[in-house]
Amino acid sequence: MRPRTLISPAQLGRTRGKVIYWTVFGLVMLVFTLVFLGPLYWMVSGGLKTTQEFVQSPPTLVPGSVHPDNYQDAWRVMDLAKLLGNTLYYAFGALAFQLVFDVAAAYSLSKLRPLFGNVILGMMLATLMIPATVLVVPQYLTVLDVPIFERNLLNSPWVIWLPSVTNAFNIFLLKRFFDSIPQELLDAASIDGASPVRTLRSVVMPISRPILGVVSIFAVVGVWKDFLWPMLTLPDPSKQTLNVGIYSLASGVPENQLIAALTIASIPTLLLFLLFQRNIMSGLTAGGLKG
């Protein structure tokens, strides 16, 4: 049985049907391209304009005169190198903690089958229904005076790293992938005398590279685009992230240089997606295959 579609193969085989189909398809693709790439073009071109041209109304679609030195000025005036280094430090630290703890949690729930494992997983997934802003105040009070340890974590990397570990979505993705790994592989490793930790390191991890790549990208982008939490917990200007640092200096910088700084801040995540988009799709769909 052939799948039902909006246009039948007979209609699509006619000249009129082909013309209508490709015309509609082209218009839809053009609209979606403008919707998604339009803001990016506006941001990049805004950083190339003069301040007078940027603020004028109606705005110009193409810069009257190109000024690439705006990006150099923004890099120097806003000290983007320092802010970029801070953000990379926080992002890859959060990535390391997530790979260690989230992988261990997902492996335990998937293969070690702890008591009340399904209940624990359900409670983890239930946290995804809670708006992130609702958790800001409890988290802030916690890092302000950590229970038992009685430590203040403000202005330290731990204030970014520790909350990022509790990522229920990444744990769910990892568990879903681990569920698709044949149990026979783990049984064979166990017969050879491998412990659960050795099995995880030598058997599970090498074949889990697609999903580990997805989790890594999500971890880095999650820290990179976060704004509210770093703004509350990193008041020291020398330790701020890229987004918070640009916001803090926005009042004393011309609008065109501010847009240039925002463009520079967006480039790493855009490149990350363009380079690893195939890995993202393969990692998200790999867990749906058994065997």
N, C-alpha and C positions, 0 to 999 in steps of 0.2 A: 504494500500500500504506500502510495506516494504521500508525503506530508502536505497538508493543506497550507496554501500561502495566499497572500492578498491578491496576487496576480497569477493567473493560471499559466502553465507552460505554453498553451495554445495562444493566449493573448500576448505573451512575451515574445513569441515567435514572429508576430506580425510587425511590420515596420512602424505603425502607429504606436503599438504597445511598447516597443523598444525606445522610441523617442520620448514618450511620456515617462517611462520608468527611469531613464538616465537623466532626464531633466529634473524630475523630483529628487532623485538621488543626489545630483550635483547641488541643488539648492539647499537640501538638508545639510550636506557636508559643509557647504559654504557658511551657512548660519552657525553651525556648531564650531567651525574654525574661528569665526569672528568672535563668538562668545568667549571662547577659551583663550585665544591668542590676543584678542583686543586689549585687555588690561595689561598684558605683558608688554605689548608694543607701546602702549601709552606710558608705562613706567620707564622703559628704556629711552624712548624719545624725549620724555620730560627731563631726564638727566642731561640731555644734550642741548637744551634750550638755555637762553639767558633768563634771568629772574623776571625781567619785564615781560618777556614773551610767555613765560610759564604761567604767570598770574593774570594775563590779559583775558578778556571775555569779548567775543567767543574765542575759545581756544583754537590753536592752529593744529591741524592734523600732522603736518610735516614741519620740522624745525626750519625757521627762516635762515638761521646760521647755526652750524654745528660747532659745539664747544666740548670736545672730549676732555678738556682739562678740568671740567666739573667733577669728574670721577677721581682725578688725582687730588683735587682740593678736598673732596669729601673723605678720601682715604687718609689724608694727612691731618685735617682739622679735627675729625672725629676719632682719630686713633683707632681705625678699624682693624689694624693688625693685632693690637692688644685684645680687642673684643673678640676677634675671630679666633685667636689662640685660646682664650678662655672658653669659648663655646665648644671648640673641638675637644678640649680637655674634659669638659663636663659630658659631652656627647659620647665619647669613646669610653669614659669611665662607666657611664650608665650602661653602655653596650656590654662591657665586660661582666658587670654584675648580673645583667639579665641573662646572658648566655650561661652563666654558672647556675644561678638559682632557678630560673624559669625552666631550663632544660632538666634539671634535677627533679623539679616538681612535676613536670609533664611526664617524665619517664616513670616516676613512682606511681602516678595515677594510671598510666597506661599499661605498664608491664609488671610492676611489683604488686599491684592490687591491694592497697592497704585497707584496713577496716574503715568502713564508712567513706570509701573513696568517692563514690557517686555523690554522697551528701556534700563532701568537701568541694567537689567540682561544681555542684549546683550552687553552693554558696558563693564560690568565686565568680561564676557567671552572673549571679544576681547583682553583684557590685557594678556590672556594666550598665545596669538600669538606673544607677544613681548619678545625677548630674555632677560633673567634676567640680563645679563651683560650690556645691553643698559641702564637699569635703575639705575646702580650703581652710576654714577656721579650725576644725579638729586637727588637721595636719600641722597647721602653724603652731597651735598650742603644744603639740607633741614635740616638734623640733625645737621649740623655745625652751623646753625643759624635758628632756627625754626621760621617761619613767625608768626607774631602777638605776640607770647610769647617771642621772642628774647632770646632763651636759647640754649646753646651748650650742646648737649646730648652725646658727645663722652665720652667714659669710664664710661657710666652709663648703667644700665639694660634696660632703655627705648629705647636705640638705637637698641636693639635686639627685644624687645617686640612690639613696635609700627609698624615697617614694617611687622612683621609676621601676624598682624591682617588682613591686606588687602590680604586675600587669596581667590581668586575667585573660585578656584577649590573646596575648602572645602564648600564654600557657595553653589555652584552648587550641590554638593553631598547632603548637608542637605536639600536644596529645593526639590530635586528630591524625597527624602524620605518623606518629609512633604506632598508633593503632593499626596502620596499614602495613607495618613491617611484619612479615611472617614469623610466627612464634617458633617455627622450626629452626630459624637462624639462632635465636637466643637459646633454645634447647641444646643445639649442637655446641655452642660456646660453653654452656654449663657442663655438658658431658666432658669437654676438654679441660675442665677445672677452672674456668674463668669465673671470677666473682661478678656480682651485678655491676659494680663500678667498672671493672675491666671490660665487661660486655658493652657497657654504655660507651666507653672510650674507644674501644677497638672495633666494635661491630656496628653499633647504632649511629654514632656520630659521623663516620665516613659516608654512610648512605643517606644522611640527613642534610647534606649540604644545601639543597634547594630551599628547604624551609628555614634553615639557619640563616641563609642569606636574606630571606624575607623578614625574619625577626630582627636581624641586624639593621636593615634599612628602616624598619619601623621605629626601632630604638633610637637611632641617630636623628631621624626626622622629628620624632616626638620631643626630644630635648631642644632641637634647633628651632622649632617654631613656637615653643612655649614662651609665654610672656608674663602672665599674671603671677605664677609661682616664683620665678626668679626675681621679679620686681619686688615681691614682698620679703623674700628671704636673703637677697644679696644686695643690701643697700650700699655697700662699699663700692664706689665707682671703679676701683682697680680690679674688682672681681666680678663685674657684671657680664652678662651674656651680650651677644650682638644686638638682639632686639631691644633689650632694656637699655643698653648704652646709647643706641641711636635715639630712643625715646627721651632719655635724660638730656641729651644735647640738642634736641630738635629746636628748642626755643631760640637758640643763638646762632642758627645756621640758616642761610638762604634756602628757599623752597626747592630750587633746582638741585642744589647740593644734597639736600635731604632725600630727594627722590633718587639721586645717584647712589647714595649710601644704601637705600632700601633695595635698589637693583643689585648692588654688590652682595648684600646679605641674602638675596634670593638665588644667586647663581649656583652655590654649592649644592643645594637641594635639587634644583632643576637638573644639573649635570648628573647627580646621583640617580635620579629617576630615569633619565635618558640612557644612561649606561647600563642600568640593571633592570629595565622594564621587562625584559624577557625572563629574567630570573624571578621577578615578582610573580608573574603569571604562572610560570611553571611550578613555583613553590606553593602557591595557593591552590592549584589544582592537583598536585601530586598526591596529596593525602586521600583523594577520592578514589584512587585505584588500589585494588587489593592484589596481593600476590608478589 
